[in-house]
Amino acid sequence: MAVLIIDPSVEAKIRAHNPPLTGDEVREVVLYDRKAQAGWEDHPEHGHRLVVQGQTYAGRRLIAYLLPANEGDPEEGTFVLKTAIAEPAG
């Protein structure tokens, strides 16, 4: 993955979650976490999407849901964040 696009409306949505997330935290995991796990998922409502689970440098675990920016070439490397969810601190 080379590029992650985060629309301002999606950034606002993930900041409103409980616990909140930032786009920078999602980028840390999606682009830089070497231990992150990623795989394609076929969801009945949301369709074919990439799911990434990992941990920020500060230790926050999260899951991100992405779509390829170019649906005709999902391996091209540019993805769009649809949403992300942090695990509650515990």
C-alpha positions as CSV (number, residue, x, y, z in Angstrom):
1,M,0.0,0.0,0.0
2,A,1.4,3.3,-1.1
3,V,-1.2,6.0,-0.5
4,L,-4.1,6.3,2.0
5,I,-6.8,8.9,1.2
6,I,-8.8,10.1,4.2
7,D,-11.7,12.3,3.3
8,P,-12.4,15.1,5.9
9,S,-15.9,13.7,6.5
10,V,-14.4,10.2,7.4
11,E,-11.9,11.9,9.6
12,A,-14.7,13.6,11.5
13,K,-16.6,10.3,11.8
14,I,-13.7,8.4,13.3
15,R,-13.0,11.3,15.7
16,A,-16.6,11.1,16.9
17,H,-16.3,7.4,17.8
18,N,-15.8,6.3,21.4
19,P,-12.9,6.0,21.7
20,P,-11.9,8.5,19.1
21,L,-9.3,8.0,16.4
22,T,-7.3,10.4,14.2
23,G,-6.3,10.0,10.6
24,D,-2.7,10.0,11.7
25,E,-3.2,7.0,13.9
26,V,-4.9,5.1,11.1
27,R,-2.0,6.0,8.7
28,E,0.5,4.7,11.3
29,V,-1.2,1.3,11.2
30,V,-2.1,1.0,7.6
31,L,1.1,2.4,6.1
32,Y,3.8,1.8,8.7
33,D,2.9,-1.1,11.1
34,R,5.0,-4.0,9.9
35,K,3.0,-6.4,12.0
36,A,-0.4,-5.2,10.7
37,Q,-2.6,-7.9,9.3
38,A,-4.5,-7.2,6.1
39,G,-7.0,-9.2,4.1
40,W,-9.8,-8.9,1.6
41,E,-13.4,-9.3,2.9
42,D,-16.6,-9.7,1.0
43,H,-19.3,-8.0,3.2
44,P,-22.9,-8.5,2.2
45,E,-23.7,-4.8,2.7
46,H,-20.4,-3.0,2.1
47,G,-19.0,-5.2,-0.7
48,H,-15.4,-6.2,-1.4
49,R,-13.1,-4.3,1.0
50,L,-9.6,-4.5,2.6
51,V,-9.6,-4.9,6.3
52,V,-6.4,-3.9,8.2
53,Q,-5.8,-4.7,11.9
54,G,-2.8,-3.4,13.7
55,Q,-1.3,-1.2,16.4
56,T,-0.1,2.4,16.5
57,Y,3.4,3.4,17.8
58,A,1.7,4.3,21.1
59,G,0.1,0.8,21.4
60,R,-3.5,1.6,20.4
61,R,-5.0,-1.3,18.5
62,L,-7.4,-0.5,15.7
63,I,-9.2,-2.0,12.7
64,A,-9.5,0.0,9.4
65,Y,-11.8,-0.7,6.5
66,L,-10.6,0.5,3.0
67,L,-11.6,0.5,-0.6
68,P,-9.3,0.7,-3.5
69,A,-9.3,4.1,-5.1
70,N,-9.1,2.5,-8.5
71,E,-11.6,-0.4,-8.5
72,G,-10.3,-1.6,-11.8
73,D,-6.9,-2.2,-10.3
74,P,-7.1,-2.9,-6.5
75,E,-3.4,-3.9,-6.4
76,E,-2.4,-0.4,-7.6
77,G,-1.7,0.7,-4.1
78,T,-4.0,3.7,-3.5
79,F,-6.8,3.1,-1.0
80,V,-9.6,5.2,0.5
81,L,-10.5,4.9,4.2
82,K,-14.2,4.2,4.8
83,T,-14.0,3.8,8.6
84,A,-11.8,2.8,11.4
85,I,-12.5,1.6,15.0
86,A,-10.2,1.5,18.0
87,E,-10.3,-1.2,20.6
88,P,-11.4,0.3,23.9
89,A,-8.5,0.9,26.4
90,G,-8.6,-1.8,29.0
